[in-house]
Amino acid sequence: MGMDQRAAPTGDSWAPQRTRSSSAGLGSPPLAGSRPGWVGAVAGGGTERRAPTSASVGRLSGRPRSLLVQPVQTMALQCARSPVGSCATPTHSSLLFLLLSFGWVLHSRAQTADTGRGVLTPWLQRTSQDLSWQWPELTAILRRAPRGTEKKACPPGKEVHVVNENLIFYNEWELEACVDGALLAEQMDAVNAHPFTYQQLNIFKQKLDQLYPQGYPEPLIRNLSYFFLEVTPEDIHKWNVTSLETVKSLLKVNKGRKVDAQVAALIARYVGVGGQLDKATLDMLASFRPAYLCSLSPEQLSSMRQDVVWAVRPQDLDTCRPLQMDVLYPKAHVAFQNMSGSEYFARIKPFLGGASTEDLRAFIRQNVTMDMATFRKLQKEALLPMTIAEVQKLLGPNLAGLKVEEGNSPVRDWLLRQQQDDLDSLGLGLHGGIPNGYLVLDLNVREAFSGGPHLLGPALLAMVPALLLALILN
């Protein structure tokens, strides 16, 4: 029979067409009363294909691609091997076309998400050279900015020229878009006067941090008031605080609040630039946890109230210097003197970095033992005069810790003063003691010069007989 063919597709449209091949016998008879949605016949197949609608694609889009591709491949193989006409029905062919197209859509969309470039239709082009139509949603998928990253403009009528209660009803994105950091710095009193949420205050802080990346200026710091709760110690370390009135104003309004770390950073920053604290400020500091103690000078520590030591934690004294501990230990000793035994030692232990040799010997007489963490914080001058027997009693079951600390001060300095034979008797394998037959002379230059330069020569002459005696004995 001859070939009955409708008009070929033109432009970007594809008119319905049917093809019947008499030579191959592969065509199918035209379908009477074709339903809307049948878009035409694929060249060479003679079967009308129905383009997938958005509803059908939506129903399948939730399924994994692996669940769609494998059945489609199996159906394609069956159609290729089956007798003529077994797969050439509108139902089977349309479903095959739908699934193959949808499988390609998933793959193309996955590639587009990775590359951000437009999508072509290679599978459809390989299937039919006459296919000239394209689905709009498949030809190009534009890269979309991640949600929430677009910087939104301030809505008309929402511009902020004064900080008032109206800002409480702004959304967070509106505050970010409409509020200026300079306005917040100028009207900080109004910021503290209204009940903003923590989220809103955090946005205000971000605005101020962007305006002053090197740290807030002192006029703003002085007016922070309750906004001081929002800053961090890291922020405070950027400040340049030179006025005692600024320190007092912040301490006054934040008394009783949990700003111990911020107060410690504030005091460290103020004292670090040469600021001096008066008695009134030291009394105000007594209402905060004393994490600031190591920032104070020995003179300022001497002026502090006695009851401050009751609130001290061990970590509050980690960075204190020996001169500071020399002041703090007597204060703690007086404060805890009415206690006895283990209770007293538990309280005084964080302050033992300022204890004297006599204080340590008093603990020995009371049969108090010390852990190595406390022992290594003792001052070298207090530990050096102690004998091996005294240290053995003081450490008790913790004596083995000497081996771990033998390379660190003050244990290293103490070992250098001991006879090696006596250290060997402990059975710990300690090294660094004085070998047998050696005489150690303590040539303290400061003590020699304290008696006058003329005493240095006679002192050395007096040592010569002792040196000669030591050589003869050896």
ROZA-623909 format. One line per 8 residues: number of its first residue (from 0); their letters; for each residue z, x negated, y of C-alpha. Coordinates in steps of 0.02 Angstrom, whole numbers, always signed. Layout:
// residues N
NUM	A	Z:X:Y  ... .
This chain:
// residues 474
0	MGMDQRAA	+0:+0:+0  -22:-52:+181  +121:-105:+292  +202:+25:+404  +288:-62:+548  +366:-1:+710  +363:-91:+875  +431:-267:+874 .
8	PTGDSWAP	+584:-308:+978  +557:-356:+1156  +669:-444:+1280  +854:-438:+1237  +844:-269:+1150  +807:-238:+969  +718:-76:+931  +741:-2:+757 .
16	QRTRSSSA	+606:-63:+641  +568:-43:+459  +458:-160:+353  +381:-122:+185  +305:-264:+83  +180:-210:-49  +151:-384:-117  +333:-422:-158 .
24	GLGSPPLA	+392:-246:-189  +554:-284:-103  +549:-152:+34  +647:+6:+32  +581:+175:+88  +617:+229:+263  +778:+324:+281  +761:+499:+342 .
32	GSRPGWVG	+877:+551:+482  +948:+380:+521  +1122:+394:+600  +1159:+320:+769  +1218:+142:+756  +1081:+82:+642  +1002:-54:+745  +855:-109:+641 .
40	AVAGGGTE	+793:-205:+491  +819:-389:+459  +652:-474:+439  +605:-497:+258  +740:-381:+191  +670:-211:+232  +845:-138:+243  +922:-64:+399 .
48	RRAPTSAS	+1080:-153:+457  +1217:-71:+556  +1294:-178:+689  +1486:-183:+677  +1573:-82:+810  +1723:-145:+908  +1836:-25:+813  +1781:-93:+644 .
56	VGRLSGRP	+1803:-273:+700  +1974:-231:+768  +2030:-160:+602  +1979:-320:+513  +2036:-445:+643  +2213:-447:+576  +2160:-512:+405  +2151:-697:+364 .
64	RSLLVQPV	+1977:-769:+365  +1998:-836:+189  +2021:-658:+126  +1855:-607:+203  +1742:-756:+175  +1767:-772:-13  +1723:-590:-54  +1575:-602:+64 .
72	QTMALQCA	+1511:-757:-25  +1533:-673:-192  +1437:-520:-133  +1298:-629:-65  +1280:-716:-233  +1278:-552:-325  +1143:-486:-211  +1042:-643:-235 .
80	RSPVGSCA	+1051:-632:-426  +1045:-444:-448  +886:-346:-482  +780:-286:-342  +855:-138:-250  +1031:-155:-319  +1098:-219:-154  +967:-142:-42 .
88	TPTHSSLL	+1063:+13:+3  +1121:+51:+177  +1304:+53:+127  +1308:-114:+35  +1191:-203:+154  +1281:-143:+309  +1449:-197:+238  +1377:-367:+190 .
96	FLLLSFGW	+1307:-390:+366  +1472:-335:+442  +1580:-452:+340  +1463:-600:+360  +1457:-572:+547  +1645:-552:+560  +1677:-708:+457  +1564:-802:+575 .
104	VLHSRAQT	+1653:-727:+726  +1823:-790:+666  +1754:-963:+637  +1666:-967:+804  +1819:-906:+898  +1927:-1040:+815  +1803:-1173:+870  +1797:-1100:+1045 .
112	ADTGRGVL	+1987:-1108:+1059  +1979:-1294:+1020  +1828:-1343:+1124  +1825:-1215:+1264  +1633:-1210:+1260  +1515:-1065:+1238  +1475:-995:+1066  +1300:-975:+993 .
120	TPWLQRTS	+1248:-880:+839  +1181:-1010:+718  +1204:-904:+562  +1108:-758:+636  +970:-874:+695  +952:-949:+521  +947:-776:+445  +804:-714:+551 .
128	QDLSWQWP	+691:-805:+670  +647:-639:+751  +827:-603:+799  +831:-610:+987  +981:-499:+1030  +1156:-566:+1053  +1324:-482:+1066  +1398:-512:+1239 .
136	ELTAILRR	+1570:-556:+1173  +1496:-688:+1057  +1380:-779:+1176  +1519:-855:+1280  +1708:-854:+1273  +1781:-928:+1432  +1938:-1035:+1429  +2086:-939:+1496 .
144	APRGTEKK	+2233:-1018:+1582  +2398:-1005:+1486  +2498:-854:+1535  +2631:-890:+1664  +2553:-1051:+1731  +2455:-971:+1870  +2537:-993:+2039  +2552:-820:+2112 .
152	ACPPGKEV	+2537:-786:+2296  +2670:-696:+2393  +2629:-510:+2398  +2590:-436:+2570  +2745:-378:+2658  +2859:-484:+2548  +2862:-640:+2657  +3040:-703:+2685 .
160	HVVNENLI	+3093:-752:+2861  +3280:-727:+2841  +3400:-738:+2694  +3479:-567:+2673  +3526:-440:+2540  +3345:-387:+2517  +3313:-545:+2416  +3431:-482:+2282 .
168	FYNEWELE	+3297:-355:+2231  +3155:-481:+2223  +3084:-527:+2054  +3099:-709:+2006  +2913:-743:+2029  +2923:-662:+2201  +3065:-779:+2250  +2964:-928:+2191 .
176	ACVDGALL	+2812:-871:+2289  +2894:-807:+2448  +3050:-912:+2483  +3038:-1078:+2574  +3160:-1221:+2539  +3179:-1262:+2723  +3236:-1084:+2757  +3368:-1098:+2620 .
184	AEQMDAVN	+3433:-1262:+2691  +3443:-1186:+2865  +3529:-1026:+2808  +3642:-1092:+2669  +3787:-989:+2736  +3686:-831:+2702  +3644:-891:+2526  +3831:-905:+2488 .
192	AHPFTYQQ	+3867:-737:+2569  +3763:-630:+2450  +3789:-600:+2262  +3632:-681:+2195  +3613:-699:+2007  +3622:-866:+1918  +3434:-858:+1890  +3401:-828:+2074 .
200	LNIFKQKL	+3518:-969:+2125  +3429:-1084:+2005  +3264:-1044:+2091  +3345:-1083:+2259  +3406:-1250:+2192  +3232:-1294:+2130  +3166:-1257:+2304  +3294:-1373:+2383 .
208	DQLYPQGY	+3261:-1510:+2253  +3076:-1502:+2293  +3113:-1513:+2479  +3235:-1660:+2460  +3183:-1760:+2305  +3286:-1911:+2363  +3446:-1812:+2384  +3514:-1682:+2505 .
216	PEPLIRNL	+3553:-1736:+2684  +3736:-1736:+2734  +3726:-1585:+2852  +3664:-1481:+2706  +3796:-1554:+2589  +3932:-1506:+2711  +3874:-1325:+2710  +3845:-1307:+2522 .
224	SYFFLEVT	+4011:-1218:+2496  +4000:-1119:+2333  +3823:-1179:+2302  +3908:-1343:+2252  +3931:-1259:+2082  +3742:-1265:+2055  +3719:-1453:+2078  +3741:-1582:+1941 .
232	PEDIHKWN	+3824:-1754:+1943  +3649:-1828:+1934  +3604:-1737:+2095  +3763:-1798:+2181  +3728:-1980:+2139  +3575:-1967:+2253  +3677:-1911:+2402  +3736:-2018:+2546 .
240	VTSLETVK	+3909:-1950:+2587  +3994:-2043:+2729  +4107:-1911:+2805  +4280:-1872:+2738  +4264:-1698:+2813  +4116:-1665:+2700  +4221:-1712:+2548  +4366:-1605:+2605 .
248	SLLKVNKG	+4257:-1453:+2638  +4185:-1457:+2462  +4354:-1487:+2381  +4432:-1344:+2478  +4309:-1207:+2431  +4291:-1262:+2250  +4475:-1280:+2209  +4517:-1206:+2039 .
256	RKVDAQVA	+4335:-1201:+1982  +4258:-1298:+1840  +4176:-1434:+1943  +4274:-1584:+1878  +4118:-1686:+1839  +4042:-1645:+2009  +4204:-1692:+2099  +4214:-1858:+2006 .
264	ALIARYVG	+4034:-1896:+2056  +4068:-1845:+2236  +4221:-1959:+2250  +4128:-2102:+2168  +3984:-2081:+2289  +4096:-2072:+2442  +4207:-2218:+2392  +4055:-2318:+2337 .
272	VGGQLDKA	+3988:-2324:+2515  +4156:-2381:+2584  +4241:-2214:+2615  +4431:-2204:+2619  +4533:-2056:+2557  +4686:-2002:+2653  +4846:-1929:+2581  +4789:-1750:+2612 .
280	TLDMLASF	+4628:-1778:+2514  +4722:-1860:+2371  +4836:-1708:+2364  +4683:-1594:+2356  +4613:-1698:+2214  +4771:-1666:+2114  +4710:-1489:+2082  +4557:-1555:+1986 .
288	RPAYLCSL	+4551:-1642:+1819  +4571:-1828:+1858  +4401:-1888:+1798  +4388:-1977:+1967  +4534:-2098:+1943  +4430:-2251:+1904  +4335:-2229:+2069  +4494:-2252:+2172 .
296	SPEQLSSM	+4562:-2416:+2232  +4734:-2478:+2173  +4803:-2433:+2344  +4737:-2256:+2333  +4804:-2238:+2156  +4975:-2291:+2219  +4971:-2148:+2345  +4929:-2016:+2216 .
304	RQDVVWAV	+5054:-1888:+2158  +5155:-1930:+2004  +5107:-1773:+1908  +4921:-1818:+1905  +4946:-1924:+1749  +4992:-1770:+1647  +4814:-1707:+1655  +4731:-1873:+1611 .
312	RPQDLDTC	+4620:-1879:+1457  +4579:-2045:+1370  +4397:-2036:+1426  +4453:-2022:+1607  +4512:-2203:+1600  +4365:-2280:+1506  +4291:-2366:+1660  +4455:-2417:+1745 .
320	RPLQMDVL	+4480:-2600:+1786  +4639:-2699:+1745  +4703:-2689:+1924  +4689:-2499:+1917  +4779:-2492:+1750  +4917:-2599:+1821  +4952:-2456:+1943  +4926:-2311:+1823 .
328	YPKAHVAF	+5036:-2375:+1682  +5198:-2380:+1783  +5161:-2205:+1849  +5137:-2140:+1672  +5291:-2232:+1611  +5399:-2147:+1742  +5318:-1977:+1712  +5347:-1983:+1523 .
336	QNMSGSEY	+5513:-2075:+1519  +5611:-1923:+1462  +5511:-1918:+1302  +5554:-2023:+1151  +5476:-2093:+994  +5304:-2039:+938  +5289:-1907:+1075  +5310:-2037:+1210 .
344	FARIKPFL	+5187:-2157:+1128  +5056:-2020:+1110  +5068:-1986:+1297  +5073:-2166:+1355  +4937:-2231:+1239  +4788:-2201:+1357  +4878:-2305:+1490  +4923:-2455:+1381 .
352	GGASTEDL	+4785:-2556:+1462  +4915:-2589:+1596  +5061:-2630:+1480  +5149:-2798:+1489  +5202:-2913:+1348  +5380:-2848:+1359  +5317:-2669:+1343  +5222:-2715:+1184 .
360	RAFIRQNV	+5375:-2801:+1111  +5477:-2645:+1150  +5355:-2545:+1042  +5381:-2670:+901  +5570:-2647:+909  +5544:-2459:+898  +5431:-2483:+743  +5283:-2407:+833 .
368	TMDMATFR	+5114:-2455:+760  +4954:-2461:+860  +4776:-2423:+806  +4638:-2549:+838  +4551:-2439:+968  +4707:-2451:+1077  +4742:-2634:+1034  +4573:-2694:+1095 .
376	KLQKEALL	+4605:-2614:+1265  +4761:-2717:+1296  +4754:-2843:+1436  +4723:-3021:+1380  +4871:-3086:+1480  +4988:-2967:+1389  +4924:-3011:+1216  +4911:-3201:+1224 .
384	PMTIAEVQ	+5100:-3239:+1220  +5126:-3134:+1062  +5149:-3222:+896  +5058:-3184:+734  +5213:-3101:+663  +5227:-2988:+816  +5045:-2937:+808  +5064:-2904:+622 .
392	KLLGPNLA	+5209:-2785:+654  +5122:-2701:+801  +4963:-2663:+704  +5048:-2626:+537  +4919:-2548:+419  +4783:-2576:+549  +4795:-2766:+540  +4628:-2781:+449 .
400	GLKVEEGN	+4542:-2726:+609  +4569:-2901:+680  +4424:-2962:+573  +4307:-2834:+651  +4361:-2881:+828  +4377:-3070:+806  +4222:-3100:+912  +4276:-2985:+1054 .
408	SPVRDWLL	+4404:-3005:+1192  +4553:-2996:+1191  +4566:-3029:+1003  +4452:-3182:+1017  +4560:-3256:+1156  +4718:-3226:+1055  +4645:-3309:+899  +4602:-3466:+998 .
416	RQQQDDLD	+4788:-3488:+1033  +4846:-3475:+851  +4857:-3609:+717  +4721:-3588:+588  +4845:-3610:+445  +4946:-3463:+511  +4789:-3357:+525  +4741:-3402:+347 .
424	SLGLGLHG	+4909:-3339:+286  +4857:-3163:+339  +4718:-3166:+207  +4590:-3084:+323  +4468:-3229:+335  +4497:-3249:+522  +4417:-3398:+610  +4435:-3479:+780 .
432	GIPNGYLV	+4613:-3543:+765  +4676:-3717:+806  +4639:-3839:+663  +4782:-3937:+587  +4825:-4099:+677  +4750:-4045:+844  +4850:-4029:+1003  +4795:-3898:+1130 .
440	LDLNVREA	+4832:-3935:+1312  +4828:-3794:+1437  +4748:-3874:+1589  +4759:-3732:+1711  +4674:-3797:+1865  +4742:-3657:+1975  +4922:-3700:+1931  +4888:-3885:+1961 .
448	FSGGPHLL	+4819:-3852:+2133  +4954:-3726:+2176  +5080:-3868:+2178  +4971:-3970:+2295  +4829:-4093:+2267  +4948:-4239:+2255  +5026:-4168:+2093  +4864:-4173:+1995 .
456	GPALLAMV	+4865:-4362:+1967  +5046:-4376:+1905  +5020:-4226:+1793  +4876:-4311:+1706  +4974:-4474:+1688  +5117:-4381:+1607  +4997:-4314:+1475  +4937:-4485:+1419 .
464	PALLLALI	+5090:-4524:+1309  +5074:-4358:+1223  +4891:-4392:+1186  +4929:-4565:+1117  +5068:-4494:+1007  +4949:-4364:+937  +4821:-4499:+894  +4952:-4607:+806 .
472	LN	+5013:-4461:+701  +4836:-4421:+645 .
